[in-house]
Amino acid sequence: MKKIKLLAWLLLATTSLGAVSACTDGFEELNVNPNQNPNVIPETLLAPALTDLVKRNMDRAMRITNELMQVHVTRQENDEIHRYVIRTAEADYMWNSWYTQLTDFRDMYRSAQATKSNTFMAIARICEVWTVSLLTDTFGDVPYSDANAGRAGILQPRFDRQENIYQDLFLKLEEANELLKTNTNLTADQAQLDPLYQGNALKWRKFGNSLYLRLLMRVSRKTDAIANGMSPQAKMRDMVNTNAADYPLMANNSESAIMRWTGTAPYQSPFQTWRTADFNTTSSMSEFFVNNLTEWNDPRISKWATLYNGKYEGVQSGFEPNKVPAGKSTYPTALMTEPLLGNILNYPEVQLLLAEAAVRGWISGDAKTYYEAGATNGILLWNLTVPTGYLNGSDVKWEAGSNTETKLDQIHLQKYYALFFTDFQQWFEYRRSGHPVLPLGPGLKNDRQMPARLNYPVYVQSLNQQNYQAAVADQGADNINTKVWWQE
């Protein structure tokens, strides 16, 4: 039945009706067997949805995030993302992918309800929140309440305001945390179908709460009571200080949410089947990305970049038109099968989120301790040794007397590297905080302004015109410079 539904979705997409299927839950089942349980067991949905989503996120990290955020620079004149030029067609790929998997995670929740599995209900909620956060942080207001409601006859879903979406995401993360309090692990058979945590309920709970922390920080410019009756700042304090035992967070690198590719189907990196030339010969690492690591004597550079004339060298991002630079350091081919590229949310990021919250006075705790844990574990995660004196380097060392902006830039620069190849997170964090401070190349366009969102897919404008127009009237012009709610 699942295959029939997917085939129907794909058929509709190829006949230019993709917007309907991308925002709905599918169509009536065909050839239903009356003697068969209509509920798909939840474990059959988890691994396919997770692996597909992480693969697509990695693909777009390569295509969009790493260009905007100066990880690498494409040395092709007709590709100008590094100059802040994003074609409208870029929107379709992730919109379709995220809504497709949102369907699976919501189906998974319903099937878990039917089978009375609290653990799978919680896992489904966490995955749903993660997926929706990607959607709304990329586009702003998006179909949410009416999304995936094709069975109910809603084929033109209304767009929800981002503020309202976030309020509901926080409620769902609270629900997941409660459901996982019983600490009921999946059975041995079910655990084999969980590629993230092999059925460990506590690790899923820590992932959910760490995601909660990430999203609270994402909306931290707002002071309204949007997080279970609290402001984002108050909820962070509640989770970290007041009721920490009720909100366990990731405690070490082994608890990081990473789709660790094995190299064997279906757990293969999306780059495993790429031609080497497509992976690393049309682009070079950026000066910004390489120079920081070199100055820090950071061993991760050996994992992330090749040598050029015996040293690591990058090229200028945002170079002038018709002045394509010669290639220098590139991605090593080993990254094409690297297990750690399947990152969703890791322990170093959590520590750096806590460091920022402490610097801003939202939680009690030593910002220096959090910062240093984030910095060192970012290296340890990659199975490397922290160099002697690393934390005392001139650009890494935490100075208690430095101003807030200096501390924030240190935190965000370390987070920038912790988020290597993590969907759009570097870009989201830059849009939120303005950190790390990126050099501005001479060839930048778009008034030299970092894009604030992606436009909606063009077909959504025509197939869901009334709701699209209402969203634009409420949020602002459908272009890459309209800020989303949490940026304002």
C-alpha positions as CSV (number, residue, x, y, z in Angstrom):
1,M,0.0,0.0,0.0
2,K,2.9,2.4,0.8
3,K,4.3,1.8,-2.7
4,I,1.0,2.5,-4.3
5,K,0.7,5.8,-2.4
6,L,4.2,6.8,-3.3
7,L,3.6,6.0,-7.0
8,A,0.6,8.2,-7.0
9,W,2.5,11.0,-5.5
10,L,5.3,10.7,-8.0
11,L,2.9,10.5,-10.9
12,L,1.1,13.6,-9.8
13,A,4.4,15.5,-9.4
14,T,5.5,14.6,-12.9
15,T,2.3,16.1,-14.3
16,S,3.0,19.5,-12.7
17,L,0.7,19.0,-9.7
18,G,3.6,18.5,-7.2
19,A,2.4,21.3,-5.0
20,V,-0.7,19.3,-4.0
21,S,1.2,16.2,-3.2
22,A,4.0,18.0,-1.5
23,C,1.6,19.5,1.0
24,T,-0.8,16.6,1.5
25,D,-0.8,13.2,3.0
26,G,-1.5,11.3,-0.2
27,F,-4.6,9.7,-1.8
28,E,-7.1,7.0,-1.1
29,E,-5.5,3.6,-1.0
30,L,-6.2,1.3,-4.0
31,N,-7.0,-2.4,-3.8
32,V,-7.3,-2.4,-0.1
33,N,-7.3,-6.0,1.4
34,P,-10.1,-6.1,4.0
35,N,-8.3,-8.9,5.9
36,Q,-5.1,-6.8,6.4
37,N,-4.3,-4.4,9.2
38,P,-4.5,-0.9,7.6
39,N,-2.0,0.5,10.0
40,V,1.6,0.4,8.9
41,I,3.8,-0.6,11.8
42,P,5.9,2.4,12.8
43,E,9.3,0.8,12.6
44,T,8.9,0.3,8.9
45,L,8.7,4.1,8.3
46,L,11.6,5.3,10.5
47,A,14.7,4.2,8.7
48,P,13.6,5.0,5.1
49,A,12.4,8.5,6.1
50,L,15.5,9.3,8.2
51,T,18.0,8.2,5.6
52,D,16.2,9.9,2.7
53,L,16.0,13.2,4.6
54,V,19.6,13.2,5.8
55,K,20.8,12.4,2.3
56,R,18.9,15.2,0.8
57,N,20.0,17.6,3.5
58,M,23.6,16.7,2.8
59,D,23.1,17.3,-0.9
60,R,21.7,20.8,-0.3
61,A,24.4,21.5,2.3
62,M,26.9,21.0,-0.5
63,R,24.8,22.9,-3.0
64,I,23.6,25.9,-1.0
65,T,24.9,26.1,2.6
66,N,28.5,25.5,1.9
67,E,28.5,28.2,-0.8
68,L,26.6,30.9,1.2
69,M,28.7,30.2,4.3
70,Q,32.1,30.1,2.6
71,V,32.9,26.5,3.3
72,H,33.8,26.1,-0.4
73,V,33.6,28.2,-3.5
74,T,32.3,26.9,-6.8
75,R,34.7,28.0,-9.5
76,Q,32.1,28.2,-12.3
77,E,31.0,31.5,-13.6
78,N,27.4,30.6,-14.1
79,D,26.9,29.4,-10.5
80,E,26.6,32.5,-8.2
81,I,25.3,31.2,-4.9
82,H,28.5,32.4,-3.3
83,R,27.7,35.8,-4.6
84,Y,24.3,35.6,-2.8
85,V,22.4,34.9,-6.0
86,I,19.9,32.1,-5.6
87,R,17.7,31.0,-8.5
88,T,14.0,30.5,-7.7
89,A,14.1,26.9,-8.9
90,E,16.4,26.0,-5.9
91,A,13.3,26.0,-3.7
92,D,11.5,23.0,-5.1
93,Y,13.9,20.3,-4.1
94,M,13.8,20.7,-0.4
95,W,10.2,21.8,-0.2
96,N,9.1,18.5,-1.9
97,S,11.6,16.4,0.1
98,W,10.6,17.8,3.5
99,Y,6.9,17.5,2.9
100,T,7.2,14.0,1.6
101,Q,9.0,12.9,4.8
102,L,6.7,14.9,7.0
103,T,4.0,12.6,5.6
104,D,5.9,9.6,6.8
105,F,6.6,10.9,10.3
106,R,3.0,11.8,10.8
107,D,1.9,8.4,9.5
108,M,4.4,6.9,11.9
109,Y,2.9,8.8,14.8
110,R,-0.6,7.6,14.0
111,S,0.5,4.0,13.6
112,A,2.4,4.2,16.9
113,Q,-0.9,5.4,18.5
114,A,-2.7,2.5,17.0
115,T,-0.1,0.0,18.4
116,K,0.1,1.9,21.7
117,S,3.9,2.5,21.4
118,N,4.8,5.6,23.5
119,T,8.4,5.4,22.4
120,F,7.6,5.4,18.7
121,M,5.1,8.1,19.2
122,A,7.8,10.2,20.8
123,I,10.4,9.4,18.0
124,A,7.8,10.4,15.4
125,R,7.2,13.7,17.2
126,I,10.9,14.5,17.4
127,C,11.4,13.7,13.7
128,E,8.3,15.7,12.7
129,V,9.6,18.8,14.7
130,W,13.0,18.5,13.1
131,T,11.5,18.3,9.6
132,V,9.1,21.2,10.1
133,S,11.8,23.4,11.7
134,L,13.8,23.0,8.5
135,L,10.8,24.0,6.4
136,T,9.8,27.0,8.4
137,D,13.4,28.2,9.0
138,T,14.0,28.1,5.3
139,F,10.8,29.6,4.0
140,G,9.1,31.3,6.9
141,D,5.3,30.9,7.0
142,V,4.4,27.4,5.5
143,P,1.5,25.0,5.4
144,Y,1.5,23.2,8.7
145,S,-2.0,22.7,10.3
146,D,-3.5,21.8,6.9
147,A,-0.4,20.1,5.5
148,N,-0.5,16.4,4.7
149,A,-4.3,16.4,4.9
150,G,-5.2,15.0,1.5
151,R,-7.3,12.2,3.0
152,A,-9.4,14.9,4.6
153,G,-9.8,16.6,1.2
154,I,-7.6,19.6,1.9
155,L,-5.6,20.0,-1.3
156,Q,-4.9,23.7,-1.0
157,P,-3.5,24.1,2.5
158,R,-3.4,27.4,4.2
159,F,0.0,28.8,5.4
160,D,0.5,29.0,9.1
161,R,2.4,31.9,10.7
162,Q,5.9,30.9,11.8
163,E,5.2,32.1,15.4
164,N,2.2,29.7,15.6
165,I,4.2,26.9,14.1
166,Y,6.9,27.3,16.7
167,Q,4.4,27.3,19.5
168,D,3.1,23.9,18.3
169,L,6.6,22.5,17.8
170,F,7.5,23.3,21.4
171,L,4.3,21.5,22.6
172,K,5.2,18.4,20.5
173,L,8.7,18.4,22.0
174,E,7.1,18.6,25.5
175,E,4.9,15.6,24.5
176,A,7.9,13.6,23.3
177,N,9.8,14.3,26.5
178,E,6.8,13.1,28.6
179,L,6.3,10.0,26.4
180,L,10.0,9.0,26.8
181,K,10.0,9.4,30.6
182,T,9.2,5.7,31.0
183,N,12.5,4.9,29.3
184,T,11.1,2.0,27.4
185,N,13.6,0.9,24.8
186,L,12.5,-0.6,21.5
187,T,12.5,-4.4,21.2
188,A,15.5,-6.1,19.6
189,D,13.7,-6.5,16.3
190,Q,12.6,-2.9,16.3
191,A,16.0,-1.6,17.3
192,Q,17.5,-3.1,14.2
193,L,15.4,-0.6,12.2
194,D,16.5,2.4,14.1
195,P,19.6,3.7,12.4
196,L,20.1,6.6,14.8
197,Y,20.0,5.2,18.3
198,Q,19.3,1.5,17.9
199,G,16.2,1.7,20.0
200,N,17.6,3.5,23.0
201,A,14.8,5.6,24.5
202,L,17.0,7.8,26.7
203,K,19.2,8.8,23.8
204,W,16.1,9.8,21.7
205,R,14.9,11.8,24.7
206,K,18.2,13.6,24.9
207,F,18.1,14.3,21.2
208,G,14.5,15.7,21.5
209,N,15.5,18.0,24.3
210,S,18.7,19.1,22.6
211,L,16.6,19.9,19.5
212,Y,14.3,21.9,21.9
213,L,17.3,23.9,23.0
214,R,18.4,24.6,19.5
215,L,15.0,25.9,18.5
216,L,14.6,28.0,21.7
217,M,17.8,29.7,20.7
218,R,16.6,30.1,17.2
219,V,13.6,32.2,18.4
220,S,15.5,33.9,21.2
221,R,15.0,37.4,19.8
222,K,11.4,37.0,20.9
223,T,10.3,37.5,24.5
224,D,6.7,36.4,24.2
225,A,5.4,33.3,26.0
226,I,5.7,30.9,23.1
227,A,7.4,27.9,24.7
228,N,4.8,26.1,26.8
229,G,3.7,29.3,28.5
230,M,7.3,30.7,28.9
231,S,9.5,33.0,26.9
232,P,12.4,31.2,25.0
233,Q,14.9,32.6,27.6
234,A,12.8,31.5,30.6
235,K,12.3,28.0,29.1
236,M,16.0,27.6,28.5
237,R,16.6,28.4,32.2
238,D,13.8,26.0,33.2
239,M,15.4,23.2,31.1
240,V,19.0,23.8,32.1
241,N,18.7,25.0,35.7
242,T,15.3,24.8,37.4
243,N,14.2,21.4,36.1
244,A,17.3,19.9,34.5
245,A,16.5,16.4,35.6
246,D,13.2,16.5,33.6
247,Y,15.0,17.6,30.4
248,P,18.1,15.5,29.9
249,L,20.4,16.8,27.2
250,M,23.2,15.1,25.2
251,A,26.0,14.5,27.6
252,N,28.8,13.3,25.3
253,N,29.7,12.8,21.7
254,S,28.4,9.2,21.6
255,E,24.9,10.6,22.1
256,S,25.0,12.9,19.1
257,A,22.3,12.5,16.5
258,I,24.3,11.3,13.5
259,M,23.3,9.1,10.6
260,R,26.5,7.2,10.6
261,W,26.9,5.8,7.1
262,T,28.1,2.2,6.9
263,G,28.8,2.2,3.2
264,T,26.3,-0.7,2.7
265,A,22.9,0.0,1.2
266,P,20.7,1.6,2.3
267,Y,23.0,3.3,4.7
268,Q,25.2,4.9,2.1
269,S,26.3,8.6,1.9
270,P,24.7,10.4,-1.0
271,F,28.1,11.2,-2.2
272,Q,29.2,7.6,-2.4
273,T,27.9,7.3,-5.9
274,W,29.1,10.6,-7.2
275,R,32.0,10.9,-9.6
276,T,35.1,12.3,-7.9
277,A,35.2,15.1,-10.4
278,D,31.7,16.3,-9.4
279,F,32.6,16.1,-5.7
280,N,35.8,18.1,-5.6
281,T,37.2,19.4,-8.8
282,T,34.7,22.2,-9.7
283,S,35.1,23.9,-6.3
284,S,37.8,24.8,-3.8
285,M,37.8,25.4,-0.1
286,S,37.3,29.0,0.9
287,E,40.0,31.2,2.5
288,F,37.8,31.8,5.5
289,F,37.2,28.1,6.1
290,V,40.8,27.1,5.7
291,N,42.6,30.0,7.4
292,N,40.8,29.7,10.7
293,L,41.7,26.0,11.0
294,T,45.3,26.6,10.0
295,E,45.7,29.4,12.5
296,W,44.3,27.2,15.3
297,N,46.4,24.3,14.4
298,D,43.1,22.4,14.2
299,P,43.6,18.8,13.1
300,R,40.1,18.6,11.5
301,I,41.6,20.4,8.5
302,S,43.3,17.1,7.5
303,K,39.8,15.5,7.3
304,W,38.1,18.3,5.5
305,A,40.7,19.7,3.0
306,T,43.5,18.5,0.7
307,L,46.9,20.0,0.6
308,Y,47.8,22.4,-2.2
309,N,51.5,22.8,-2.9
310,G,52.2,21.3,0.5
311,K,49.9,23.4,2.5
312,Y,46.2,24.2,3.0
313,E,45.0,27.1,0.9
314,G,41.6,28.4,0.0
315,V,40.2,30.8,-2.6
316,Q,38.2,34.0,-2.1
317,S,34.4,33.6,-1.8
318,G,32.4,36.2,-3.7
319,F,35.1,36.7,-6.3
320,E,34.4,39.2,-9.1
321,P,32.6,38.0,-12.2
322,N,34.8,36.7,-15.0
323,K,37.8,36.4,-12.6
324,V,37.5,32.7,-11.7
325,P,40.4,31.8,-9.4
326,A,42.7,28.8,-9.8
327,G,41.8,25.8,-7.8
328,K,43.6,25.2,-4.5
329,S,42.6,22.9,-1.6
330,T,39.5,20.8,-2.2
331,Y,37.4,18.3,-0.3
332,P,39.3,14.9,0.2
333,T,37.7,12.0,-1.6
334,A,37.4,10.2,1.8
335,L,34.5,12.6,2.6
336,M,32.4,10.9,0.0
337,T,32.0,7.9,2.3
338,E,32.6,9.7,5.7
339,P,30.1,8.4,8.3
340,L,30.1,11.6,10.3
341,L,28.8,13.8,7.4
342,G,25.3,12.5,8.3
343,N,25.1,14.9,11.2
344,I,21.7,16.1,12.5
345,L,22.6,17.5,15.9
346,N,25.7,16.9,17.9
347,Y,27.0,17.3,21.4
348,P,29.5,20.1,20.5
349,E,26.6,22.2,19.2
350,V,24.7,21.6,22.5
351,Q,27.6,22.8,24.5
352,L,28.0,25.9,22.4
353,L,24.3,26.7,22.6
354,L,24.7,26.6,26.4
355,A,27.8,28.8,26.2
356,E,25.8,31.5,24.3
357,A,22.9,31.2,26.7
358,A,25.3,31.7,29.6
359,V,27.0,34.7,28.0
360,R,23.6,36.3,27.5
361,G,22.6,35.6,31.1
362,W,19.7,33.4,30.3
363,I,21.0,30.4,32.2
364,S,23.4,30.0,35.1
365,G,26.6,28.2,34.4
366,D,30.2,28.9,33.3
367,A,30.2,30.1,29.7
368,K,34.0,29.3,29.5
369,T,33.4,25.7,30.5
370,Y,30.6,25.2,28.0
371,Y,32.7,26.9,25.3
372,E,35.8,24.8,25.9
373,A,33.7,21.6,26.0
374,G,32.2,22.5,22.6
375,A,35.5,23.4,21.1
376,T,37.4,20.3,22.2
377,N,34.6,17.9,21.6
378,G,34.2,19.2,18.1
379,I,37.7,17.8,17.4
380,L,37.2,14.6,19.5
381,L,34.0,13.8,17.6
382,W,36.1,13.4,14.5
383,N,38.3,10.8,16.3
384,L,41.2,13.3,16.5
385,T,43.4,14.4,19.4
386,V,43.1,17.9,20.7
387,P,46.6,19.5,20.2
388,T,48.5,20.6,23.3
389,G,47.8,24.2,24.0
390,Y,44.8,24.3,21.6
391,L,42.6,26.2,24.1
392,N,45.4,28.7,24.7
393,G,45.8,29.7,21.1
394,S,45.4,33.5,20.5
395,D,42.2,33.1,18.5
396,V,40.7,30.2,20.6
397,K,41.5,31.2,24.1
398,W,38.5,32.4,26.2
399,E,39.2,35.8,27.8
400,A,36.8,36.5,30.6
401,G,37.3,40.3,30.2
402,S,36.5,40.4,26.5
403,N,33.2,42.0,25.4
404,T,30.0,40.1,24.6
405,E,30.3,40.4,20.9
406,T,33.9,39.0,20.9
407,K,32.7,36.0,23.0
408,L,29.7,35.4,20.8
409,D,31.9,35.4,17.7
410,Q,34.2,32.9,19.3
411,I,31.3,30.6,20.2
412,H,29.7,30.9,16.8
413,L,33.0,30.3,15.0
414,Q,33.4,27.0,16.8
415,K,29.8,26.2,16.1
416,Y,30.3,27.0,12.4
417,Y,32.8,24.1,12.3
418,A,30.7,21.8,14.5
419,L,27.9,22.3,11.9
420,F,30.0,21.1,9.0
421,F,27.7,19.7,6.4
422,T,24.6,19.9,8.7
423,D,21.8,20.8,6.4
424,F,21.2,24.6,6.5
425,Q,22.2,25.1,10.2
426,Q,25.2,27.3,9.5
427,W,23.1,29.6,7.4
428,F,20.2,29.6,9.9
429,E,22.6,30.6,12.8
430,Y,24.2,33.3,10.7
431,R,20.8,34.8,9.9
432,R,19.9,34.7,13.6
433,S,23.1,36.0,15.1
434,G,25.2,37.7,12.4
435,H,28.0,35.3,13.4
436,P,30.6,34.3,12.6
437,V,31.7,37.5,10.9
438,L,32.3,36.5,7.2
439,P,34.6,38.5,4.9
440,L,32.6,40.1,2.0
441,G,34.1,39.4,-1.4
442,P,34.2,42.1,-4.1
443,G,31.8,40.3,-6.4
444,L,28.9,40.0,-4.1
445,K,25.5,40.8,-5.5
446,N,22.0,41.2,-3.8
447,D,23.2,44.5,-2.3
448,R,25.9,42.5,-0.5
449,Q,23.2,41.1,1.8
450,M,23.1,37.5,2.9
451,P,19.8,35.9,1.7
452,A,17.3,35.7,4.5
453,R,15.1,32.9,3.2
454,L,14.3,30.9,0.0
455,N,11.4,31.8,-2.1
456,Y,8.4,29.5,-2.3
457,P,8.3,27.0,-5.2
458,V,6.9,28.6,-8.3
459,Y,4.3,25.9,-8.7
460,V,2.9,26.6,-5.2
461,Q,2.1,30.1,-6.5
462,S,-0.2,28.8,-9.2
463,L,-1.7,25.7,-7.6
464,N,-2.3,27.2,-4.2
465,Q,-2.7,30.7,-5.3
466,Q,-5.2,32.1,-2.8
467,N,-3.3,30.8,0.2
468,Y,0.0,31.8,-1.3
469,Q,-1.1,35.3,-1.8
470,A,-2.4,35.5,1.8
471,A,1.0,34.3,3.1
472,V,2.8,36.9,1.0
473,A,0.5,39.6,2.2
474,D,1.1,38.6,5.8
475,Q,4.9,37.8,5.8
476,G,6.2,40.1,3.0
477,A,7.4,39.8,-0.5
478,D,8.3,36.3,-1.7
479,N,12.0,36.9,-2.3
480,I,15.2,36.0,-0.6
481,N,15.5,39.3,1.3
482,T,12.2,39.1,3.3
483,K,13.1,38.2,6.9
484,V,11.2,35.5,8.7
485,W,9.5,36.1,12.0
486,W,12.4,35.1,14.3
487,Q,14.8,37.4,12.5
488,E,12.7,40.5,13.0
